[in-house]
Amino acid sequence: MAERTRRTVRDLRRGNRARVLQRLYFEGPLSRQELGPATGLSSGSISNVVAELAAEGLLEEAGIVGSDGGRPRTLLRVAPGGGLLIGVDIGETRVRVELFDLSLTELARTERPLAQDGYDVARIVDHVGSGVTDVLREAGPDADARRLLGIGVGVPGIVERGSRQRTVGEAPRAAGEVGAVVHGQTIGWRDVPFERLLRDAVDVPLDVPLFIDNGAKTLGQAEMWFGGGRGAEAAVIALFGSGVSACVNRGDILDEHRSSMALEWGHTTVQLRGRRCRCGSIGCLEAYAGAQAMRERWHEAGGPLPRDADDETALAALLAAAYPDADGPDPDPVALSILDETAECLGAALADLVNLFLPERILLGGWAGLLIGPHLIQDIRRYAQEYALRYPAARTTIEMGRLGPDAVTLGAATLPLAEFLARGGSRSTADAPPSVPAARLLTVADAVAAVAPRHHEIHQCSPSRP
């Protein structure tokens, strides 16, 4: 009975700390008086929690505001220097590693190109390990690894959790325990024990938690926290690069029941008996809307590409041919046709997401999305309206993401930050609640089952297109 009481008191204290930290992080700076109604805590509880967090260096004063006839009120905010976070993006052309403070202000960054070695697992693991060491060194003496609250990593593919859910910050030490395993069919990764490999390669204390998740999901969390998804109850964030993926987010950022689901959307069928996708199937969205596929289609059509052009260079050349400068040559009709087909396939595939998930917003991101979006977004919206059911389509907006090419890295850093806020700023794994299992990637069958009995129509691009 005594143990149960101690656990209840501990959980209550941690919950109160989490409420205060989360409100200040997302809505601050706030005064103690404002924190009361915002969190539902009494003034005494607020005073105790604020005193604890300030003593630990997690809160700081952020100015004073006057009040009507009363004493001036001191504003509080989460202290940027209260800890460090690292975000890693295992991208398609590079590995990017960034170090942030608690306000997610960038302190240091490094990048490692992947052009020569592609997705060689050992080389990528080495890039992450050396990148973490480099950003901590670059940031100077204040960037002590002991202040590191966690490392978040965004990866391509499906992330499978270990058979045992570890507590926050607990490293996989038991024999045979591998942690998160990555299945990246399109990049040649099969059952890669990525968490175990990274834990061996990263030179940080063992109690520093490591979080691995799908890159589209980290992009989605960044947009929901700080970008175009802020304030939406339901949003879809689509990531376009050499490949295509998406995630669905439900619930406000302060809603304890919020959810995020990564989808293998790029491997839904948009054309029967269509082009061969790099996953091995045929007719996938990625075979039409991925940057690698657009480069291949442009090459097959005789488009002038620089020698050994990578996907980014090729996509820029395709866009330049379709949309030349005002004093340049006429638009290339073949390039325009390729991009129109891409827009139609994207619109039809987005219509499926509209019909399935009824989102308020759809945001287009990723480096390729940022390139093609300004040129194609009007056509994508038009095709989505044509293919989607009228009622949900009328209630969904399709916009560009707002966070730029670093959004995946920023979102990766929010993975440890979210856990840190949820456990009330505790660095101790002994005082941490069990981790909530991260949302797994859904197959299309999963997604349909999840929203049944809602109606879903499968759309194809025109079969007359090549």
DOKE-925479 format. One record per residue (C-alpha): residue number from 0; y, z, x. Coordinates in nm, 3 decimals. Layout:
<num:NUM&c2:Y&c3:Z&c1:X>
...
This chain:
<num:0&c2:0.000&c3:0.000&c1:0.000>
<num:1&c2:0.237&c3:0.085&c1:0.284>
<num:2&c2:0.158&c3:-0.249&c1:0.450>
<num:3&c2:0.228&c3:-0.432&c1:0.126>
<num:4&c2:0.562&c3:-0.252&c1:0.093>
<num:5&c2:0.658&c3:-0.334&c1:0.452>
<num:6&c2:0.570&c3:-0.697&c1:0.396>
<num:7&c2:0.778&c3:-0.708&c1:0.077>
<num:8&c2:1.080&c3:-0.556&c1:0.246>
<num:9&c2:1.046&c3:-0.793&c1:0.538>
<num:10&c2:1.016&c3:-1.094&c1:0.307>
<num:11&c2:1.316&c3:-0.980&c1:0.101>
<num:12&c2:1.526&c3:-0.936&c1:0.412>
<num:13&c2:1.423&c3:-1.276&c1:0.545>
<num:14&c2:1.496&c3:-1.438&c1:0.209>
<num:15&c2:1.843&c3:-1.283&c1:0.194>
<num:16&c2:1.919&c3:-1.404&c1:0.545>
<num:17&c2:1.798&c3:-1.753&c1:0.454>
<num:18&c2:2.021&c3:-1.769&c1:0.146>
<num:19&c2:2.329&c3:-1.675&c1:0.344>
<num:20&c2:2.254&c3:-1.906&c1:0.636>
<num:21&c2:2.176&c3:-2.205&c1:0.416>
<num:22&c2:2.488&c3:-2.164&c1:0.201>
<num:23&c2:2.710&c3:-2.129&c1:0.505>
<num:24&c2:2.544&c3:-2.422&c1:0.679>
<num:25&c2:2.576&c3:-2.669&c1:0.394>
<num:26&c2:2.883&c3:-2.536&c1:0.210>
<num:27&c2:3.070&c3:-2.327&c1:0.469>
<num:28&c2:3.295&c3:-2.194&c1:0.587>
<num:29&c2:3.293&c3:-1.932&c1:0.311>
<num:30&c2:3.423&c3:-1.578&c1:0.276>
<num:31&c2:3.202&c3:-1.278&c1:0.205>
<num:32&c2:3.345&c3:-1.273&c1:-0.148>
<num:33&c2:3.242&c3:-1.635&c1:-0.203>
<num:34&c2:2.895&c3:-1.576&c1:-0.062>
<num:35&c2:2.814&c3:-1.324&c1:-0.335>
<num:36&c2:2.815&c3:-1.561&c1:-0.635>
<num:37&c2:2.686&c3:-1.849&c1:-0.422>
<num:38&c2:2.373&c3:-1.658&c1:-0.317>
<num:39&c2:2.331&c3:-1.412&c1:-0.604>
<num:40&c2:2.334&c3:-1.119&c1:-0.362>
<num:41&c2:2.529&c3:-0.796&c1:-0.401>
<num:42&c2:2.833&c3:-0.726&c1:-0.184>
<num:43&c2:2.636&c3:-0.461&c1:0.001>
<num:44&c2:2.354&c3:-0.704&c1:0.080>
<num:45&c2:2.605&c3:-0.966&c1:0.191>
<num:46&c2:2.769&c3:-0.716&c1:0.428>
<num:47&c2:2.437&c3:-0.613&c1:0.578>
<num:48&c2:2.312&c3:-0.970&c1:0.625>
<num:49&c2:2.641&c3:-1.093&c1:0.770>
<num:50&c2:2.650&c3:-0.801&c1:1.015>
<num:51&c2:2.292&c3:-0.876&c1:1.128>
<num:52&c2:2.348&c3:-1.248&c1:1.172>
<num:53&c2:2.680&c3:-1.200&c1:1.350>
<num:54&c2:2.522&c3:-0.950&c1:1.590>
<num:55&c2:2.256&c3:-1.210&c1:1.673>
<num:56&c2:2.521&c3:-1.472&c1:1.747>
<num:57&c2:2.433&c3:-1.689&c1:1.447>
<num:58&c2:2.757&c3:-1.641&c1:1.252>
<num:59&c2:3.118&c3:-1.649&c1:1.365>
<num:60&c2:3.462&c3:-1.624&c1:1.209>
<num:61&c2:3.625&c3:-1.953&c1:1.111>
<num:62&c2:3.978&c3:-1.847&c1:1.016>
<num:63&c2:4.152&c3:-1.643&c1:0.748>
<num:64&c2:4.271&c3:-1.749&c1:0.403>
<num:65&c2:4.511&c3:-1.565&c1:0.176>
<num:66&c2:4.421&c3:-1.441&c1:-0.169>
<num:67&c2:4.621&c3:-1.380&c1:-0.485>
<num:68&c2:4.776&c3:-1.041&c1:-0.427>
<num:69&c2:4.482&c3:-0.907&c1:-0.228>
<num:70&c2:4.385&c3:-0.876&c1:0.133>
<num:71&c2:4.336&c3:-1.196&c1:0.336>
<num:72&c2:3.976&c3:-1.311&c1:0.347>
<num:73&c2:3.789&c3:-1.395&c1:0.663>
<num:74&c2:3.592&c3:-1.719&c1:0.655>
<num:75&c2:3.248&c3:-1.735&c1:0.812>
<num:76&c2:3.040&c3:-2.022&c1:0.943>
<num:77&c2:2.714&c3:-2.078&c1:1.127>
<num:78&c2:2.792&c3:-2.056&c1:1.499>
<num:79&c2:2.728&c3:-2.392&c1:1.669>
<num:80&c2:2.626&c3:-2.209&c1:1.986>
<num:81&c2:2.361&c3:-2.004&c1:1.808>
<num:82&c2:2.081&c3:-2.228&c1:1.932>
<num:83&c2:1.977&c3:-2.572&c1:2.054>
<num:84&c2:1.778&c3:-2.850&c1:1.886>
<num:85&c2:1.619&c3:-3.167&c1:2.021>
<num:86&c2:1.556&c3:-3.482&c1:1.819>
<num:87&c2:1.331&c3:-3.764&c1:1.942>
<num:88&c2:1.303&c3:-4.113&c1:1.796>
<num:89&c2:0.990&c3:-4.307&c1:1.896>
<num:90&c2:1.154&c3:-4.637&c1:1.809>
<num:91&c2:1.041&c3:-4.995&c1:1.834>
<num:92&c2:1.244&c3:-5.089&c1:2.140>
<num:93&c2:1.314&c3:-4.751&c1:2.300>
<num:94&c2:1.247&c3:-4.378&c1:2.300>
<num:95&c2:1.569&c3:-4.189&c1:2.231>
<num:96&c2:1.601&c3:-3.816&c1:2.303>
<num:97&c2:1.911&c3:-3.619&c1:2.199>
<num:98&c2:2.011&c3:-3.255&c1:2.241>
<num:99&c2:2.222&c3:-3.091&c1:1.967>
<num:100&c2:2.383&c3:-2.757&c1:1.898>
<num:101&c2:2.337&c3:-2.589&c1:1.559>
<num:102&c2:2.618&c3:-2.795&c1:1.404>
<num:103&c2:2.422&c3:-3.106&c1:1.514>
<num:104&c2:2.694&c3:-3.205&c1:1.755>
<num:105&c2:2.537&c3:-3.414&c1:2.029>
<num:106&c2:2.539&c3:-3.245&c1:2.369>
<num:107&c2:2.332&c3:-3.493&c1:2.570>
<num:108&c2:2.116&c3:-3.802&c1:2.524>
<num:109&c2:1.884&c3:-4.030&c1:2.714>
<num:110&c2:1.694&c3:-4.349&c1:2.631>
<num:111&c2:1.380&c3:-4.510&c1:2.772>
<num:112&c2:1.315&c3:-4.882&c1:2.699>
<num:113&c2:0.974&c3:-4.986&c1:2.568>
<num:114&c2:0.999&c3:-5.362&c1:2.626>
<num:115&c2:0.744&c3:-5.384&c1:2.909>
<num:116&c2:0.492&c3:-5.122&c1:2.809>
<num:117&c2:0.515&c3:-5.144&c1:2.430>
<num:118&c2:0.345&c3:-4.856&c1:2.253>
<num:119&c2:0.130&c3:-4.736&c1:2.540>
<num:120&c2:0.065&c3:-4.376&c1:2.438>
<num:121&c2:0.062&c3:-4.226&c1:2.787>
<num:122&c2:0.391&c3:-4.392&c1:2.879>
<num:123&c2:0.560&c3:-4.280&c1:2.555>
<num:124&c2:0.442&c3:-3.922&c1:2.603>
<num:125&c2:0.582&c3:-3.933&c1:2.957>
<num:126&c2:0.913&c3:-4.073&c1:2.825>
<num:127&c2:0.945&c3:-3.784&c1:2.578>
<num:128&c2:0.856&c3:-3.521&c1:2.836>
<num:129&c2:1.099&c3:-3.650&c1:3.098>
<num:130&c2:1.365&c3:-3.712&c1:2.833>
<num:131&c2:1.355&c3:-3.352&c1:2.715>
<num:132&c2:1.391&c3:-3.233&c1:3.074>
<num:133&c2:1.681&c3:-3.473&c1:3.133>
<num:134&c2:1.890&c3:-3.375&c1:2.830>
<num:135&c2:1.850&c3:-3.004&c1:2.901>
<num:136&c2:1.959&c3:-3.063&c1:3.261>
<num:137&c2:2.248&c3:-3.292&c1:3.162>
<num:138&c2:2.390&c3:-3.039&c1:2.917>
<num:139&c2:2.439&c3:-2.787&c1:3.196>
<num:140&c2:2.360&c3:-2.419&c1:3.250>
<num:141&c2:2.419&c3:-2.323&c1:2.886>
<num:142&c2:2.129&c3:-2.548&c1:2.777>
<num:143&c2:1.860&c3:-2.294&c1:2.859>
<num:144&c2:1.521&c3:-2.396&c1:2.720>
<num:145&c2:1.484&c3:-2.037&c1:2.595>
<num:146&c2:1.765&c3:-2.109&c1:2.346>
<num:147&c2:1.575&c3:-2.409&c1:2.211>
<num:148&c2:1.487&c3:-2.362&c1:1.844>
<num:149&c2:1.252&c3:-2.657&c1:1.826>
<num:150&c2:1.184&c3:-3.022&c1:1.900>
<num:151&c2:1.155&c3:-3.276&c1:1.618>
<num:152&c2:0.991&c3:-3.614&c1:1.673>
<num:153&c2:1.005&c3:-3.918&c1:1.444>
<num:154&c2:0.709&c3:-4.156&c1:1.489>
<num:155&c2:0.589&c3:-4.481&c1:1.332>
<num:156&c2:0.276&c3:-4.454&c1:1.121>
<num:157&c2:0.092&c3:-4.190&c1:0.922>
<num:158&c2:0.100&c3:-3.831&c1:1.046>
<num:159&c2:-0.214&c3:-3.628&c1:0.975>
<num:160&c2:-0.187&c3:-3.251&c1:1.001>
<num:161&c2:-0.445&c3:-3.036&c1:1.175>
<num:162&c2:-0.719&c3:-2.869&c1:0.973>
<num:163&c2:-0.547&c3:-2.531&c1:1.012>
<num:164&c2:-0.182&c3:-2.488&c1:0.919>
<num:165&c2:-0.020&c3:-2.294&c1:1.202>
<num:166&c2:0.275&c3:-2.063&c1:1.163>
<num:167&c2:0.613&c3:-2.189&c1:1.268>
<num:168&c2:0.642&c3:-2.211&c1:1.644>
<num:169&c2:0.275&c3:-2.143&c1:1.714>
<num:170&c2:0.147&c3:-2.387&c1:1.973>
<num:171&c2:-0.204&c3:-2.533&c1:1.942>
<num:172&c2:-0.394&c3:-2.324&c1:2.195>
<num:173&c2:-0.745&c3:-2.300&c1:2.055>
<num:174&c2:-1.007&c3:-2.525&c1:2.207>
<num:175&c2:-1.045&c3:-2.845&c1:2.009>
<num:176&c2:-0.725&c3:-2.794&c1:1.807>
<num:177&c2:-0.510&c3:-3.103&c1:1.840>
<num:178&c2:-0.229&c3:-3.046&c1:1.588>
<num:179&c2:-0.061&c3:-3.352&c1:1.437>
<num:180&c2:-0.253&c3:-3.678&c1:1.475>
<num:181&c2:-0.076&c3:-4.014&c1:1.438>
<num:182&c2:-0.235&c3:-4.323&c1:1.281>
<num:183&c2:-0.016&c3:-4.624&c1:1.364>
<num:184&c2:-0.218&c3:-4.928&c1:1.268>
<num:185&c2:0.061&c3:-5.178&c1:1.332>
<num:186&c2:0.125&c3:-5.047&c1:1.685>
<num:187&c2:-0.237&c3:-4.999&c1:1.789>
<num:188&c2:-0.247&c3:-4.619&c1:1.755>
<num:189&c2:-0.571&c3:-4.485&c1:1.612>
<num:190&c2:-0.631&c3:-4.111&c1:1.583>
<num:191&c2:-0.376&c3:-4.032&c1:1.855>
<num:192&c2:-0.361&c3:-3.651&c1:1.910>
<num:193&c2:0.013&c3:-3.680&c1:1.963>
<num:194&c2:0.107&c3:-3.315&c1:1.921>
<num:195&c2:-0.146&c3:-3.197&c1:2.179>
<num:196&c2:-0.036&c3:-3.468&c1:2.423>
<num:197&c2:0.332&c3:-3.382&c1:2.380>
<num:198&c2:0.269&c3:-3.010&c1:2.413>
<num:199&c2:0.107&c3:-3.074&c1:2.751>
<num:200&c2:0.392&c3:-3.301&c1:2.864>
<num:201&c2:0.703&c3:-3.115&c1:2.747>
<num:202&c2:0.828&c3:-2.849&c1:2.988>
<num:203&c2:0.952&c3:-2.585&c1:2.742>
<num:204&c2:0.826&c3:-2.236&c1:2.652>
<num:205&c2:0.507&c3:-2.240&c1:2.444>
<num:206&c2:0.675&c3:-2.061&c1:2.153>
<num:207&c2:0.922&c3:-2.348&c1:2.104>
<num:208&c2:0.798&c3:-2.518&c1:1.785>
<num:209&c2:0.717&c3:-2.888&c1:1.785>
<num:210&c2:0.754&c3:-3.094&c1:1.465>
<num:211&c2:0.616&c3:-3.446&c1:1.428>
<num:212&c2:0.682&c3:-3.659&c1:1.122>
<num:213&c2:0.719&c3:-4.017&c1:1.007>
<num:214&c2:1.044&c3:-4.180&c1:1.124>
<num:215&c2:1.139&c3:-4.295&c1:0.774>
<num:216&c2:1.115&c3:-3.938&c1:0.656>
<num:217&c2:1.341&c3:-3.809&c1:0.933>
<num:218&c2:1.590&c3:-4.086&c1:0.851>
<num:219&c2:1.572&c3:-3.984&c1:0.485>
<num:220&c2:1.636&c3:-3.618&c1:0.558>
<num:221&c2:1.938&c3:-3.705&c1:0.770>
<num:222&c2:2.085&c3:-3.922&c1:0.493>
<num:223&c2:2.016&c3:-3.656&c1:0.230>
<num:224&c2:2.179&c3:-3.382&c1:0.437>
<num:225&c2:2.477&c3:-3.564&c1:0.582>
<num:226&c2:2.489&c3:-3.924&c1:0.459>
<num:227&c2:2.473&c3:-4.141&c1:0.151>
<num:228&c2:2.205&c3:-3.933&c1:-0.020>
<num:229&c2:2.411&c3:-3.613&c1:-0.032>
<num:230&c2:2.428&c3:-3.479&c1:-0.387>
<num:231&c2:2.160&c3:-3.710&c1:-0.530>
<num:232&c2:1.873&c3:-3.553&c1:-0.721>
<num:233&c2:1.647&c3:-3.848&c1:-0.641>
<num:234&c2:1.698&c3:-4.105&c1:-0.366>
<num:235&c2:1.496&c3:-4.363&c1:-0.176>
<num:236&c2:1.584&c3:-4.433&c1:0.185>
<num:237&c2:1.444&c3:-4.756&c1:0.328>
<num:238&c2:1.407&c3:-4.807&c1:0.702>
<num:239&c2:1.415&c3:-5.163&c1:0.838>
<num:240&c2:1.332&c3:-5.237&c1:1.199>
<num:241&c2:1.059&c3:-5.454&c1:1.345>
<num:242&c2:0.858&c3:-5.296&c1:1.064>
<num:243&c2:0.948&c3:-5.161&c1:0.721>
<num:244&c2:0.898&c3:-4.817&c1:0.565>
<num:245&c2:1.063&c3:-4.582&c1:0.317>
<num:246&c2:1.073&c3:-4.227&c1:0.187>
<num:247&c2:1.143&c3:-4.073&c1:-0.152>
<num:248&c2:1.349&c3:-3.754&c1:-0.175>
<num:249&c2:1.379&c3:-3.532&c1:-0.482>
<num:250&c2:1.596&c3:-3.226&c1:-0.528>
<num:251&c2:1.922&c3:-3.100&c1:-0.383>
<num:252&c2:1.924&c3:-2.983&c1:-0.021>
<num:253&c2:1.950&c3:-2.620&c1:-0.138>
<num:254&c2:1.674&c3:-2.656&c1:-0.396>
<num:255&c2:1.365&c3:-2.465&c1:-0.279>
<num:256&c2:1.149&c3:-2.707&c1:-0.476>
<num:257&c2:1.291&c3:-3.020&c1:-0.312>
<num:258&c2:1.036&c3:-3.268&c1:-0.182>
<num:259&c2:1.023&c3:-3.563&c1:0.056>
<num:260&c2:0.747&c3:-3.823&c1:0.065>
<num:261&c2:0.709&c3:-4.095&c1:0.327>
<num:262&c2:0.567&c3:-4.420&c1:0.190>
<num:263&c2:0.382&c3:-4.706&c1:0.357>
<num:264&c2:0.610&c3:-4.932&c1:0.154>
<num:265&c2:0.612&c3:-5.211&c1:0.412>
<num:266&c2:0.246&c3:-5.276&c1:0.337>
<num:267&c2:0.280&c3:-5.331&c1:-0.034>
<num:268&c2:0.205&c3:-5.690&c1:-0.141>
<num:269&c2:0.502&c3:-5.911&c1:-0.229>
<num:270&c2:0.325&c3:-6.250&c1:-0.213>
<num:271&c2:-0.034&c3:-6.330&c1:-0.304>
<num:272&c2:-0.213&c3:-6.524&c1:-0.031>
<num:273&c2:0.102&c3:-6.488&c1:0.174>
<num:274&c2:0.176&c3:-6.453&c1:0.544>
<num:275&c2:-0.047&c3:-6.248&c1:0.770>
<num:276&c2:0.105&c3:-5.907&c1:0.842>
<num:277&c2:0.073&c3:-5.733&c1:1.177>
<num:278&c2:-0.133&c3:-5.465&c1:0.997>
<num:279&c2:-0.401&c3:-5.732&c1:0.940>
<num:280&c2:-0.349&c3:-5.775&c1:0.566>
<num:281&c2:-0.173&c3:-6.068&c1:0.398>
<num:282&c2:0.141&c3:-6.093&c1:0.188>
<num:283&c2:0.289&c3:-5.755&c1:0.293>
<num:284&c2:0.659&c3:-5.689&c1:0.253>
<num:285&c2:0.676&c3:-5.630&c1:0.630>
<num:286&c2:0.549&c3:-5.987&c1:0.688>
<num:287&c2:0.874&c3:-6.112&c1:0.531>
<num:288&c2:1.136&c3:-5.840&c1:0.573>
<num:289&c2:1.049&c3:-5.688&c1:0.912>
<num:290&c2:1.258&c3:-5.805&c1:1.208>
<num:291&c2:0.946&c3:-5.915&c1:1.396>
<num:292&c2:0.839&c3:-6.130&c1:1.102>
<num:293&c2:1.189&c3:-6.280&c1:1.065>
<num:294&c2:1.184&c3:-6.370&c1:1.435>
<num:295&c2:0.845&c3:-6.539&c1:1.393>
<num:296&c2:0.956&c3:-6.731&c1:1.084>
<num:297&c2:1.275&c3:-6.846&c1:1.258>
<num:298&c2:1.073&c3:-6.958&c1:1.560>
<num:299&c2:0.821&c3:-7.146&c1:1.340>
<num:300&c2:1.110&c3:-7.325&c1:1.170>
<num:301&c2:1.239&c3:-7.448&c1:1.507>
<num:302&c2:1.524&c3:-7.201&c1:1.533>
<num:303&c2:1.690&c3:-7.187&c1:1.875>
<num:304&c2:1.591&c3:-6.856&c1:2.031>
<num:305&c2:1.677&c3:-6.729&c1:2.378>
<num:306&c2:1.383&c3:-6.725&c1:2.617>
<num:307&c2:1.167&c3:-6.413&c1:2.567>
<num:308&c2:1.402&c3:-6.292&c1:2.293>
<num:309&c2:1.318&c3:-5.949&c1:2.154>
<num:310&c2:1.343&c3:-5.871&c1:1.783>
<num:311&c2:1.704&c3:-5.750&c1:1.801>
<num:312&c2:1.824&c3:-6.055&c1:1.994>
<num:313&c2:1.632&c3:-6.291&c1:1.764>
<num:314&c2:1.765&c3:-6.133&c1:1.446>
<num:315&c2:2.121&c3:-6.153&c1:1.577>
<num:316&c2:2.066&c3:-6.523&c1:1.656>
<num:317&c2:1.926&c3:-6.588&c1:1.308>
<num:318&c2:2.226&c3:-6.421&c1:1.143>
<num:319&c2:2.469&c3:-6.607&c1:1.369>
<num:320&c2:2.310&c3:-6.938&c1:1.267>
<num:321&c2:2.325&c3:-6.855&c1:0.897>
<num:322&c2:2.675&c3:-6.703&c1:0.904>
<num:323&c2:2.873&c3:-6.870&c1:1.186>
<num:324&c2:3.232&c3:-6.788&c1:1.269>
<num:325&c2:3.499&c3:-6.964&c1:1.066>
<num:326&c2:3.573&c3:-7.207&c1:1.349>
<num:327&c2:3.206&c3:-7.253&c1:1.440>
<num:328&c2:2.937&c3:-7.499&c1:1.322>
<num:329&c2:2.821&c3:-7.529&c1:0.963>
<num:330&c2:2.571&c3:-7.269&c1:0.840>
<num:331&c2:2.212&c3:-7.354&c1:0.926>
<num:332&c2:2.030&c3:-7.426&c1:0.596>
<num:333&c2:1.692&c3:-7.322&c1:0.738>
<num:334&c2:1.830&c3:-6.987&c1:0.854>
<num:335&c2:1.993&c3:-6.936&c1:0.514>
<num:336&c2:1.663&c3:-7.016&c1:0.339>
<num:337&c2:1.473&c3:-6.762&c1:0.552>
<num:338&c2:1.729&c3:-6.492&c1:0.477>
<num:339&c2:1.734&c3:-6.572&c1:0.105>
<num:340&c2:1.356&c3:-6.538&c1:0.090>
<num:341&c2:1.388&c3:-6.208&c1:0.276>
<num:342&c2:1.647&c3:-6.088&c1:0.025>
<num:343&c2:1.425&c3:-6.186&c1:-0.269>
<num:344&c2:1.121&c3:-6.009&c1:-0.126>
<num:345&c2:1.330&c3:-5.699&c1:-0.058>
<num:346&c2:1.481&c3:-5.707&c1:-0.405>
<num:347&c2:1.137&c3:-5.737&c1:-0.568>
<num:348&c2:0.993&c3:-5.457&c1:-0.354>
<num:349&c2:1.292&c3:-5.233&c1:-0.423>
<num:350&c2:1.245&c3:-5.302&c1:-0.793>
<num:351&c2:0.897&c3:-5.154&c1:-0.765>
<num:352&c2:1.049&c3:-4.838&c1:-0.617>
<num:353&c2:1.305&c3:-4.830&c1:-0.898>
<num:354&c2:1.033&c3:-4.860&c1:-1.163>
<num:355&c2:0.807&c3:-4.605&c1:-0.992>
<num:356&c2:1.048&c3:-4.329&c1:-0.890>
<num:357&c2:1.365&c3:-4.379&c1:-1.101>
<num:358&c2:1.599&c3:-4.297&c1:-0.810>
<num:359&c2:1.971&c3:-4.249&c1:-0.848>
<num:360&c2:2.032&c3:-4.418&c1:-0.513>
<num:361&c2:1.860&c3:-4.647&c1:-0.270>
<num:362&c2:1.995&c3:-4.653&c1:0.085>
<num:363&c2:1.920&c3:-4.921&c1:0.342>
<num:364&c2:1.899&c3:-4.808&c1:0.704>
<num:365&c2:1.734&c3:-4.869&c1:1.039>
<num:366&c2:1.872&c3:-5.095&c1:1.311>
<num:367&c2:1.761&c3:-5.416&c1:1.135>
<num:368&c2:1.885&c3:-5.290&c1:0.800>
<num:369&c2:2.226&c3:-5.226&c1:0.952>
<num:370&c2:2.232&c3:-5.585&c1:1.083>
<num:371&c2:2.119&c3:-5.771&c1:0.772>
<num:372&c2:2.260&c3:-5.536&c1:0.509>
<num:373&c2:2.626&c3:-5.646&c1:0.515>
<num:374&c2:2.515&c3:-6.010&c1:0.470>
<num:375&c2:2.232&c3:-5.965&c1:0.220>
<num:376&c2:2.306&c3:-5.656&c1:0.013>
<num:377&c2:2.464&c3:-5.846&c1:-0.275>
<num:378&c2:2.162&c3:-6.078&c1:-0.301>
<num:379&c2:1.922&c3:-5.784&c1:-0.264>
<num:380&c2:2.095&c3:-5.608&c1:-0.555>
<num:381&c2:2.080&c3:-5.922&c1:-0.768>
<num:382&c2:1.709&c3:-5.977&c1:-0.706>
<num:383&c2:1.634&c3:-5.609&c1:-0.766>
<num:384&c2:1.811&c3:-5.630&c1:-1.103>
<num:385&c2:1.606&c3:-5.939&c1:-1.193>
<num:386&c2:1.270&c3:-5.782&c1:-1.107>
<num:387&c2:1.323&c3:-5.420&c1:-1.218>
<num:388&c2:1.312&c3:-5.276&c1:-1.569>
<num:389&c2:1.662&c3:-5.277&c1:-1.715>
<num:390&c2:1.692&c3:-4.908&c1:-1.799>
<num:391&c2:1.612&c3:-4.761&c1:-1.454>
<num:392&c2:1.784&c3:-5.049&c1:-1.273>
<num:393&c2:2.109&c3:-4.975&c1:-1.455>
<num:394&c2:2.095&c3:-4.618&c1:-1.326>
<num:395&c2:2.020&c3:-4.698&c1:-0.962>
<num:396&c2:2.272&c3:-4.796&c1:-0.696>
<num:397&c2:2.172&c3:-4.982&c1:-0.379>
<num:398&c2:2.394&c3:-4.904&c1:-0.082>
<num:399&c2:2.395&c3:-4.903&c1:0.296>
<num:400&c2:2.302&c3:-4.585&c1:0.481>
<num:401&c2:2.599&c3:-4.410&c1:0.637>
<num:402&c2:2.465&c3:-4.257&c1:0.958>
<num:403&c2:2.418&c3:-4.557&c1:1.183>
<num:404&c2:2.148&c3:-4.634&c1:1.440>
<num:405&c2:2.105&c3:-4.270&c1:1.551>
<num:406&c2:2.000&c3:-4.147&c1:1.208>
<num:407&c2:1.628&c3:-4.114&c1:1.292>
<num:408&c2:1.705&c3:-3.898&c1:1.596>
<num:409&c2:1.948&c3:-3.684&c1:1.399>
<num:410&c2:1.693&c3:-3.648&c1:1.122>
<num:411&c2:1.424&c3:-3.549&c1:1.372>
<num:412&c2:1.648&c3:-3.263&c1:1.487>
<num:413&c2:1.678&c3:-3.143&c1:1.127>
<num:414&c2:1.301&c3:-3.075&c1:1.116>
<num:415&c2:1.320&c3:-2.761&c1:1.335>
<num:416&c2:1.661&c3:-2.679&c1:1.192>
<num:417&c2:1.526&c3:-2.675&c1:0.835>
<num:418&c2:1.251&c3:-2.433&c1:0.935>
<num:419&c2:1.497&c3:-2.215&c1:1.125>
<num:420&c2:1.727&c3:-2.189&c1:0.822>
<num:421&c2:1.434&c3:-2.130&c1:0.585>
<num:422&c2:1.313&c3:-1.831&c1:0.785>
<num:423&c2:1.658&c3:-1.676&c1:0.795>
<num:424&c2:1.740&c3:-1.756&c1:1.155>
<num:425&c2:1.439&c3:-1.572&c1:1.295>
<num:426&c2:1.310&c3:-1.696&c1:1.630>
<num:427&c2:1.004&c3:-1.474&c1:1.609>
<num:428&c2:0.684&c3:-1.637&c1:1.486>
<num:429&c2:0.555&c3:-1.292&c1:1.391>
<num:430&c2:0.836&c3:-1.267&c1:1.139>
<num:431&c2:0.806&c3:-1.625&c1:1.022>
<num:432&c2:0.654&c3:-1.724&c1:0.687>
<num:433&c2:0.369&c3:-1.973&c1:0.681>
<num:434&c2:0.494&c3:-2.326&c1:0.730>
<num:435&c2:0.508&c3:-2.539&c1:0.421>
<num:436&c2:0.280&c3:-2.834&c1:0.492>
<num:437&c2:0.487&c3:-3.145&c1:0.547>
<num:438&c2:0.458&c3:-3.409&c1:0.278>
<num:439&c2:0.193&c3:-3.663&c1:0.368>
<num:440&c2:0.249&c3:-4.036&c1:0.349>
<num:441&c2:0.154&c3:-4.182&c1:0.015>
<num:442&c2:-0.041&c3:-4.496&c1:-0.041>
<num:443&c2:0.065&c3:-4.712&c1:-0.333>
<num:444&c2:-0.231&c3:-4.578&c1:-0.531>
<num:445&c2:-0.113&c3:-4.223&c1:-0.463>
<num:446&c2:0.237&c3:-4.309&c1:-0.573>
<num:447&c2:0.122&c3:-4.470&c1:-0.896>
<num:448&c2:-0.102&c3:-4.172&c1:-0.972>
<num:449&c2:0.183&c3:-3.932&c1:-0.898>
<num:450&c2:0.409&c3:-4.084&c1:-1.161>
<num:451&c2:0.147&c3:-4.188&c1:-1.419>
<num:452&c2:0.163&c3:-4.271&c1:-1.702>
<num:453&c2:0.490&c3:-4.447&c1:-1.614>
<num:454&c2:0.466&c3:-4.825&c1:-1.626>
<num:455&c2:0.461&c3:-5.019&c1:-1.298>
<num:456&c2:0.486&c3:-5.392&c1:-1.260>
<num:457&c2:0.384&c3:-5.567&c1:-0.936>
<num:458&c2:0.618&c3:-5.850&c1:-0.844>
<num:459&c2:0.561&c3:-6.137&c1:-0.605>
<num:460&c2:0.804&c3:-6.364&c1:-0.431>
<num:461&c2:0.781&c3:-6.722&c1:-0.543>
<num:462&c2:0.435&c3:-6.851&c1:-0.436>
<num:463&c2:0.592&c3:-7.188&c1:-0.357>
<num:464&c2:0.767&c3:-7.033&c1:-0.059>
<num:465&c2:0.586&c3:-7.071&c1:0.278>
